[in-house]
Amino acid sequence: MAGLAEPPVPQDGHAHTKILVRLQNHDDSFKALIAFRSTTSSSTTSCTTLTTVTTSKTSTTSSPSPVPTPPKTPTGMRFAGINIAGFDFGCGTDGTCIVSDVTPASNYAGQMNHFYNDDNLNIFRLPVGWQYLVNNQAGGNLDSGNMATYDRQVQACLSTGAHCIIDIHNYARWNGKIIGQGGPSNAQFASLWSQLASKYASQTKVIFGIMNEPHDIPDIKAWAQTVQTVVTAIRGAGATSQMILLPGNDWTSAAAFVPNGSLQALKSVVNPDGSTANLIFDVHQYLDSDSSGTSTECVRNNINNAFAPLASSLRAINRQALLSETGGGNTASCKQYLCQQLEYLKYVF
């Protein structure tokens, strides 16, 4: 990342220098497919060299708490990538997105090409506000001008050969009101996704991220119905095989995904044929004291509190999850705990 200018931090407070990790459960195995972007100014400070992402972690700091012994054999990493912030700028956690605040990175194409060609990164998350795409008309058609501008970023991503996550960055809301629970109807939200899915139906490397970080959702079963409506709309628009990311409550926290009922509710979401193929649970987990990702210091590696119990629950139902946000500051504590987290996730259970 040296020499690349970074856009300003958006309203949600995250630095958008995050990690994408796909936790894959296949038969009796649990694989970590890890995508990494260091929050420091140079990739040389990351846990592993980005061009050889299957190497072991390196850390010179001592561990104040024991790390569970990784079982069996490391599986390597399939995905490595970053979030490309800018189209989500102006979006607050209440789902209010100020369209005029959208500030795409000036050289997102150059950045993605650099990371893809020089660092072997192969997945990029492209957050965008719902209001921007429809020019503030909930349930309306995609705005031709705004969509064309965003699509240039999507096409730049696809041109690298990477997978590209379209992420609606509205926190399950539109201007403060929850989708399907007092705010826009499920049909209005599904209309957005139907149009997006129709546009990208032939792009096998596009991944549909239904919603960034739902939170304070009163009825998780009603939210699961919202998600089901969107999945049905995406598949009905012709995008029949791409991955779709299903987010839960409490900022889609990995640690809370089971205890808050998100897994139980969302596991019933299915494709039109009744299968769950390529329906992937979407989870986030930071390493600071309040799990917000806003502190420069980290206090945990998220193994015992999040990923071990989540892995157990996923194995029990033969399902998958993708960790689309995690990370920490350019500090010894964050490097230590982040490396422990990634090392743990590399192993088959």
C-alpha positions as CSV (number, residue, x, y, z in Angstrom):
1,M,0.0,0.0,0.0
2,A,3.0,2.3,0.2
3,G,2.6,5.4,-1.9
4,L,-1.2,5.0,-2.4
5,A,-3.4,7.9,-1.2
6,E,-6.2,6.8,1.1
7,P,-9.7,8.4,1.1
8,P,-11.0,10.0,4.3
9,V,-12.7,7.9,6.9
10,P,-16.4,7.6,6.3
11,Q,-19.1,8.5,8.9
12,D,-19.3,4.9,10.3
13,G,-15.9,5.4,11.8
14,H,-14.2,2.4,10.3
15,A,-11.0,3.0,8.4
16,H,-12.0,0.6,5.7
17,T,-8.6,-1.1,5.9
18,K,-10.1,-4.5,6.7
19,I,-9.9,-8.2,6.3
20,L,-12.2,-10.4,4.4
21,V,-12.3,-14.0,5.6
22,R,-14.5,-16.7,4.2
23,L,-15.1,-19.6,6.7
24,Q,-16.0,-22.6,4.6
25,N,-17.6,-25.7,5.9
26,H,-17.4,-28.6,3.5
27,D,-18.4,-32.0,4.7
28,D,-16.6,-32.4,8.0
29,S,-14.0,-29.7,7.3
30,F,-13.9,-26.1,8.2
31,K,-11.7,-24.0,6.0
32,A,-10.6,-20.4,6.4
33,L,-10.4,-18.6,3.1
34,I,-8.7,-15.4,4.2
35,A,-8.5,-12.0,2.6
36,F,-6.1,-9.6,4.2
37,R,-5.3,-5.9,4.0
38,S,-2.9,-4.6,6.6
39,T,-4.0,-1.4,8.4
40,T,-0.4,-0.2,8.4
41,S,1.4,1.7,5.7
42,S,3.4,-1.2,4.4
43,S,2.4,-4.8,3.7
44,T,5.7,-5.9,5.3
45,T,4.1,-5.5,8.7
46,S,1.3,-7.9,8.0
47,C,1.1,-11.4,9.6
48,T,2.2,-13.0,6.4
49,T,3.8,-11.8,3.2
50,L,0.8,-11.0,1.0
51,T,2.4,-12.7,-2.0
52,T,2.8,-15.9,0.0
53,V,-0.4,-15.9,2.1
54,T,-0.1,-19.5,3.2
55,T,3.1,-18.9,5.2
56,S,3.0,-19.0,9.0
57,K,2.5,-15.9,11.1
58,T,5.4,-13.9,12.5
59,S,5.2,-12.0,15.7
60,T,7.8,-10.8,18.1
61,T,5.4,-9.8,20.9
62,S,4.6,-12.0,23.8
63,S,1.0,-13.4,24.2
64,P,-0.7,-12.6,27.5
65,S,-3.3,-15.3,26.9
66,P,-3.0,-18.8,25.5
67,V,-4.0,-19.4,21.9
68,P,-5.8,-22.7,21.2
69,T,-3.6,-25.2,19.4
70,P,-4.7,-25.2,15.8
71,P,-5.9,-28.7,15.0
72,K,-4.8,-30.8,12.0
73,T,-3.4,-29.2,8.9
74,P,-3.5,-25.6,7.6
75,T,-5.6,-25.3,4.4
76,G,-4.2,-22.2,2.9
77,M,-6.2,-19.2,1.8
78,R,-8.4,-18.8,-1.2
79,F,-9.3,-15.1,-1.1
80,A,-7.2,-12.0,-0.3
81,G,-8.6,-8.5,-0.7
82,I,-9.7,-5.2,0.6
83,N,-12.6,-2.8,0.9
84,I,-12.6,0.1,-1.6
85,A,-14.3,2.9,0.2
86,G,-15.8,6.1,-1.3
87,F,-19.3,5.3,-2.6
88,D,-20.5,4.7,1.0
89,F,-19.2,8.1,2.2
90,G,-22.1,10.1,3.7
91,C,-23.8,7.0,5.0
92,G,-24.5,7.0,8.8
93,T,-25.5,4.0,11.0
94,D,-29.1,5.2,10.9
95,G,-29.2,4.5,7.2
96,T,-29.2,8.1,6.1
97,C,-26.9,8.5,3.1
98,I,-26.1,12.0,1.8
99,V,-25.6,11.5,-1.9
100,S,-23.5,14.7,-2.3
101,D,-20.9,13.3,0.1
102,V,-20.0,10.3,-2.1
103,T,-16.3,10.5,-2.8
104,P,-14.9,7.7,-4.9
105,A,-11.2,7.1,-4.5
106,S,-9.4,9.0,-7.3
107,N,-7.5,6.0,-8.5
108,Y,-9.5,3.0,-7.5
109,A,-8.7,1.2,-10.7
110,G,-5.0,1.7,-10.2
111,Q,-5.3,0.6,-6.6
112,M,-7.1,-2.6,-7.5
113,N,-4.7,-3.4,-10.3
114,H,-1.8,-2.8,-8.0
115,F,-3.2,-5.0,-5.3
116,Y,-4.2,-7.7,-7.7
117,N,-1.0,-7.8,-9.7
118,D,1.6,-7.0,-7.1
119,D,0.1,-8.4,-3.9
120,N,-2.0,-11.3,-5.3
121,L,-5.2,-9.9,-3.9
122,N,-8.3,-11.4,-5.6
123,I,-11.4,-10.0,-4.0
124,F,-12.6,-6.4,-3.5
125,R,-15.6,-5.2,-1.5
126,L,-17.3,-2.2,-3.1
127,P,-19.6,-0.5,-0.5
128,V,-22.3,1.9,-1.8
129,G,-25.3,3.7,-0.3
130,W,-28.8,2.7,-1.4
131,Q,-29.8,6.4,-1.8
132,Y,-27.0,7.0,-4.2
133,L,-28.0,4.2,-6.6
134,V,-31.6,5.3,-6.8
135,N,-31.0,9.1,-6.3
136,N,-33.0,9.2,-3.1
137,Q,-36.1,7.4,-4.5
138,A,-36.8,4.4,-2.3
139,G,-38.2,1.6,-4.5
140,G,-37.3,3.6,-7.6
141,N,-35.3,2.7,-10.7
142,L,-31.5,2.8,-10.6
143,D,-30.4,6.3,-11.4
144,S,-28.7,6.1,-14.8
145,G,-25.9,8.6,-14.0
146,N,-25.1,7.4,-10.5
147,M,-25.3,3.8,-11.5
148,A,-23.0,4.3,-14.4
149,T,-20.5,6.0,-12.1
150,Y,-20.6,3.1,-9.6
151,D,-20.5,0.5,-12.4
152,R,-17.2,1.9,-13.6
153,Q,-15.8,0.8,-10.3
154,V,-17.4,-2.6,-10.5
155,Q,-16.0,-3.0,-14.1
156,A,-12.6,-1.9,-12.9
157,C,-12.8,-4.6,-10.3
158,L,-13.9,-7.3,-12.7
159,S,-11.3,-6.3,-15.2
160,T,-8.6,-7.4,-12.7
161,G,-10.0,-10.9,-12.6
162,A,-11.0,-10.6,-8.9
163,H,-14.3,-11.3,-7.2
164,C,-16.2,-8.2,-6.5
165,I,-18.7,-7.7,-3.6
166,I,-21.5,-5.2,-4.2
167,D,-22.3,-4.1,-0.6
168,I,-25.3,-1.9,0.2
169,H,-24.1,0.2,3.1
170,N,-27.3,1.2,4.9
171,Y,-27.4,-0.8,8.2
172,A,-30.8,-2.3,7.3
173,R,-32.4,1.2,7.1
174,W,-33.5,4.0,4.9
175,N,-33.2,7.4,6.6
176,G,-33.6,6.0,10.1
177,K,-36.4,3.5,9.5
178,I,-35.8,-0.3,9.3
179,I,-36.6,-2.1,6.1
180,G,-39.7,-4.3,6.4
181,Q,-40.2,-3.1,10.0
182,G,-41.7,0.4,9.7
183,G,-39.4,1.7,6.9
184,P,-39.3,0.8,3.3
185,S,-41.1,-2.3,2.3
186,N,-39.4,-5.6,1.5
187,A,-40.7,-5.1,-2.1
188,Q,-38.9,-1.7,-2.3
189,F,-35.6,-3.2,-1.1
190,A,-36.1,-6.3,-3.4
191,S,-36.6,-3.9,-6.3
192,L,-33.1,-2.5,-5.8
193,W,-31.6,-5.9,-5.7
194,S,-33.6,-7.2,-8.7
195,Q,-32.2,-4.4,-10.8
196,L,-28.7,-4.9,-9.6
197,A,-28.9,-8.7,-10.1
198,S,-30.3,-8.2,-13.6
199,K,-27.4,-6.0,-14.5
200,Y,-24.8,-8.4,-13.2
201,A,-26.5,-11.7,-13.9
202,S,-23.8,-12.8,-16.3
203,Q,-20.9,-11.8,-14.1
204,T,-20.0,-15.0,-12.1
205,K,-17.4,-13.1,-10.0
206,V,-19.9,-10.6,-8.6
207,I,-21.0,-11.4,-5.1
208,F,-24.2,-9.8,-3.7
209,G,-23.7,-8.4,-0.2
210,I,-27.4,-7.8,0.8
211,M,-26.7,-5.3,3.6
212,N,-23.9,-3.9,5.7
213,E,-24.2,-4.3,9.5
214,P,-27.9,-4.5,10.4
215,H,-28.3,-3.5,14.0
216,D,-31.0,-3.0,16.7
217,I,-33.4,-5.1,14.6
218,P,-36.5,-5.7,16.8
219,D,-37.7,-8.8,15.0
220,I,-34.9,-11.1,13.6
221,K,-37.5,-13.4,12.0
222,A,-39.0,-10.5,10.1
223,W,-35.5,-9.5,9.0
224,A,-35.0,-13.1,7.8
225,Q,-38.1,-12.7,5.7
226,T,-36.7,-9.4,4.2
227,V,-33.5,-11.3,3.3
228,Q,-35.6,-14.1,1.8
229,T,-37.5,-11.6,-0.3
230,V,-34.2,-10.3,-1.6
231,V,-32.7,-13.7,-2.4
232,T,-35.8,-14.6,-4.3
233,A,-35.6,-11.4,-6.3
234,I,-31.9,-11.8,-7.1
235,R,-32.3,-15.4,-8.3
236,G,-35.5,-14.4,-10.2
237,A,-33.6,-11.7,-12.0
238,G,-31.3,-14.3,-13.6
239,A,-28.3,-14.3,-11.1
240,T,-28.8,-17.9,-10.3
241,S,-25.4,-19.0,-9.2
242,Q,-23.5,-16.1,-7.6
243,M,-22.8,-16.0,-3.9
244,I,-25.2,-14.0,-1.8
245,L,-24.2,-12.8,1.6
246,L,-26.8,-13.0,4.4
247,P,-26.2,-10.5,7.3
248,G,-27.5,-10.9,10.8
249,N,-28.4,-8.5,13.7
250,D,-26.0,-6.7,16.1
251,W,-23.8,-5.3,13.3
252,T,-23.7,-8.9,11.9
253,S,-21.2,-9.8,14.7
254,A,-19.5,-13.2,14.4
255,A,-19.6,-13.4,18.2
256,A,-23.3,-12.7,18.4
257,F,-24.5,-14.5,15.3
258,V,-25.5,-17.6,17.1
259,P,-26.6,-16.3,20.5
260,N,-28.7,-13.4,19.1
261,G,-30.7,-15.8,16.9
262,S,-29.4,-14.6,13.5
263,L,-28.1,-18.0,12.5
264,Q,-31.3,-19.7,13.5
265,A,-33.5,-17.3,11.6
266,L,-31.3,-16.9,8.5
267,K,-30.6,-20.6,8.0
268,S,-34.2,-21.0,6.7
269,V,-33.5,-18.6,3.8
270,V,-33.4,-20.6,0.6
271,N,-33.0,-20.4,-3.1
272,P,-36.2,-20.8,-5.3
273,D,-35.4,-24.5,-5.7
274,G,-35.2,-24.9,-1.9
275,S,-31.4,-25.3,-1.8
276,T,-29.0,-23.1,0.1
277,A,-26.2,-23.3,-2.5
278,N,-24.1,-20.1,-2.5
279,L,-26.1,-18.5,0.3
280,I,-23.3,-17.5,2.7
281,F,-23.7,-15.9,6.1
282,D,-22.0,-12.5,6.3
283,V,-20.2,-11.8,9.6
284,H,-17.9,-9.0,11.0
285,Q,-15.6,-9.0,14.0
286,Y,-13.1,-6.5,15.1
287,L,-10.4,-6.9,17.8
288,D,-10.7,-3.8,20.0
289,S,-12.5,-3.5,23.3
290,D,-15.9,-2.7,22.0
291,S,-15.6,-4.6,18.7
292,S,-16.2,-1.4,16.8
293,G,-13.0,-1.3,14.8
294,T,-12.5,2.4,15.9
295,S,-9.6,1.9,18.4
296,T,-6.0,1.6,17.5
297,E,-5.4,-1.0,20.2
298,C,-6.6,-4.6,20.1
299,V,-7.6,-6.7,23.2
300,R,-8.6,-10.1,21.8
301,N,-8.0,-12.6,19.0
302,N,-11.7,-13.5,18.7
303,I,-11.1,-17.2,18.8
304,N,-12.9,-18.4,21.9
305,N,-15.5,-15.6,21.9
306,A,-16.4,-15.8,18.2
307,F,-14.9,-18.1,15.7
308,A,-14.7,-21.4,17.6
309,P,-18.3,-21.4,18.6
310,L,-19.4,-20.1,15.2
311,A,-17.4,-22.8,13.5
312,S,-19.1,-25.4,15.6
313,S,-22.5,-24.1,14.7
314,L,-21.7,-23.9,11.0
315,R,-20.4,-27.5,11.0
316,A,-23.6,-28.7,12.7
317,I,-25.7,-27.4,9.8
318,N,-23.2,-27.8,7.0
319,R,-23.2,-24.1,6.1
320,Q,-20.7,-21.3,5.4
321,A,-19.9,-17.8,6.6
322,L,-17.8,-15.0,5.2
323,L,-16.0,-12.6,7.5
324,S,-16.1,-9.4,5.4
325,E,-14.8,-7.0,8.0
326,T,-12.2,-7.3,10.7
327,G,-8.9,-5.6,11.5
328,G,-7.0,-3.3,13.8
329,G,-4.6,-0.4,14.1
330,N,-0.9,-0.2,13.3
331,T,0.1,-1.3,16.8
332,A,1.8,-4.3,18.4
333,S,-1.3,-5.5,20.1
334,C,-3.3,-5.5,16.9
335,K,-0.6,-7.3,15.0
336,Q,-0.3,-9.9,17.7
337,Y,-4.0,-10.6,18.1
338,L,-4.8,-10.3,14.4
339,C,-2.1,-12.8,13.5
340,Q,-3.4,-15.2,16.1
341,Q,-6.9,-14.9,14.7
342,L,-5.8,-15.5,11.1
343,E,-3.5,-18.4,12.1
344,Y,-6.4,-20.0,13.8
345,L,-8.7,-19.6,10.9
346,K,-6.3,-21.3,8.5
347,Y,-6.9,-24.7,9.9
348,V,-9.3,-27.5,9.2
349,F,-11.2,-28.8,12.2
